[in-house]
Amino acid sequence: MSDSTSTPEPEPFRIADEDLDDLASTLAKTVSEVRQHGVILDRLGSETPTPADTTQADSAQDGRGPASVFIVALGGEAYATELTALSNWVNHLFLPIYGREISTTRPWCEQWYEHPEAVARLHALWLAWQQLTDTEAGPTGPSTWHRDHLDQALAHLRAPDGPFAACTTSPSRPSHRVLATPAPEQTEVGA
């Protein structure tokens, strides 16, 4: 004997075949974003605040401005963690797509992470990429990133007199050398 008050089972949810690709693409993008947020949360949770981090957090709380996310403002463990994340982006996304051929007119150094200017420019490029490829940036975000960030960064990084100018570009004669930077001015203390 069946119970007449039981609710009928819902009909299966069906999606038209032509909509499956869109749904799969949206789901893959959402999963990727969730993973990226998980990596960021793990990174933030694993960092122990240093006195410099505490000072930056205090200044953010008292209205003097937010703490910097730029790699050149980081130190110690925070710098190492950020450099690791940047290296993953450079090696697995940036270089396979935008690496191009290496020549004396467009140098590149495999040890780019030892060139402070390259680290700073690539990190800035990565920060902009994260913001402008997010769904909130809208459909023109990637184009804006290419035009306003990528083209300028590549022009400076790969210029013949850029940060990699001292590194040999020939695979048969590899050489790595960081360019010298000006020493800070010494001020004399008067007696």
ZIHUMO-V350234 format. One record per backbone hydrogen bond with DSSP energy under -0.5 kcal/mol. CO is the residue of the C=O (numbers start at 1). NH is the residue of the N-H. If there is no record, write none. Layout:
co;nh
CO;NH
CO;NH
//
This chain:
co;nh
2;4
3;6
16;19
16;20
17;20
17;21
19;23
20;24
21;25
22;26
23;27
24;28
25;29
26;30
27;31
28;32
29;33
30;34
31;35
32;36
33;37
34;38
35;39
36;40
37;41
38;42
39;43
40;44
41;45
42;46
43;47
47;49
50;54
51;55
52;56
53;57
54;58
55;59
56;60
57;61
58;62
59;64
59;65
60;63
70;73
71;74
75;78
75;79
76;80
77;81
78;82
79;83
80;84
81;85
82;86
83;87
84;88
85;89
86;90
87;91
88;92
89;93
89;94
90;95
93;97
94;98
95;99
106;103
109;112
111;114
112;115
114;116
115;119
116;120
117;121
118;122
119;123
120;124
121;125
122;126
123;127
124;128
125;129
126;130
127;131
128;132
129;133
131;134
134;137
135;138
138;141
140;144
141;145
142;146
143;147
144;148
145;149
145;150
146;151
149;153
150;154
151;155
152;156
153;157
154;158
156;159
157;164
159;162
162;165
164;167
168;175
169;171
170;173
171;174
175;168
185;187
188;190
//
